[in-house]
Amino acid sequence: MPDPFDGVMDHEALRNLAMTRECAYCRAKSEKLRCCQACRSEWYCGAECQWQHWPRHRTTCRSLMAVVSLAGVTATILLNRASS
């Protein structure tokens, strides 16, 4: 898979960006945080922090997933109309 930041940001800038992220639950900063696989809007140290934060994140996560799903359906409809 091609790097979406290729030619836009150098590796040092990406490393600095990664260091500004913090765990949504415990607020620890690390380059090794992992994002929520459903909505990709929150970052976590690991499964325990994600599980602890889920009650607060649930509504946002599901809302974001609904928007992404609707956008995908809309794009598909528009592309189908354009190709007809």
VENGIJO-V833574 format. One record per pair of residues at least 12 apart in sequence whose ideal C-beta (glycine too) atoms are under 10 Angstrom apart, sorted by the first residue. I is the first residue (numbers start at 1). J is the second residue. D is the distance in Angstrom with one decimal. If there is no record, write none. Layout:
<<I;J;D> <I;J;D>>
//
This chain:
<<5;17;9.3> <14;31;9.7> <15;31;6.9> <16;31;9.9> <17;31;9.7> <18;30;8.2> <18;31;4.5> <18;32;8.5> <18;33;7.8> <18;43;9.5> <19;31;6.1> <21;33;5.3> <21;35;8.8> <21;42;9.8> <21;43;4.9> <21;44;9.9> <22;43;7.0> <22;44;9.8> <22;45;9.4> <23;42;8.8> <23;43;6.3> <23;44;5.4> <23;45;4.6> <23;46;8.7> <23;49;5.3> <23;50;8.9> <23;53;8.3> <24;36;8.2> <24;41;8.9> <24;42;4.2> <24;43;6.1> <24;44;6.1> <24;45;9.4> <24;49;7.4> <24;50;8.0> <24;52;9.6> <24;53;5.2> <24;56;8.3> <24;57;6.8> <25;42;8.7> <25;43;9.6> <25;44;6.4> <25;45;7.5> <25;46;9.7> <25;48;8.3> <25;49;3.9> <25;50;7.2> <25;51;8.8> <25;52;5.1> <25;53;3.9> <25;54;9.2> <25;56;8.6> <25;57;8.8> <26;44;8.6> <26;45;6.2> <26;46;9.9> <26;48;9.1> <26;49;5.5> <26;52;8.2> <26;53;8.8> <27;45;9.7> <27;49;9.6> <28;43;9.9> <28;44;9.5> <28;45;5.6> <28;49;8.2> <29;43;9.8> <29;45;9.9> <30;43;8.9> <30;45;6.8> <32;45;8.1> <32;46;9.2> <33;45;6.4> <33;46;8.8> <33;49;9.1> <34;46;7.2> <34;47;8.8> <34;49;9.6> <34;50;8.1> <35;50;9.6> <36;50;6.8> <36;53;9.0> <36;54;9.3> <36;57;7.0> <36;60;9.4> <36;61;6.2> <36;64;9.1> <36;65;9.9> <37;50;9.3> <38;57;9.4> <38;58;10.0> <38;61;5.4> <38;62;8.2> <38;64;8.0> <38;65;5.8> <38;68;9.5> <39;57;8.3> <39;60;7.3> <39;61;4.6> <39;62;8.2> <39;63;8.5> <39;64;4.1> <39;65;5.7> <39;66;10.0> <39;67;9.3> <39;68;7.6> <40;61;9.6> <40;64;8.4> <40;65;10.0> <40;68;9.3> <41;57;8.5> <41;60;7.0> <41;61;7.4> <41;64;5.8> <41;65;9.9> <42;54;9.9> <42;56;9.6> <42;57;5.7> <42;60;7.9> <42;61;7.6> <42;64;9.7> <44;57;9.4>>
//
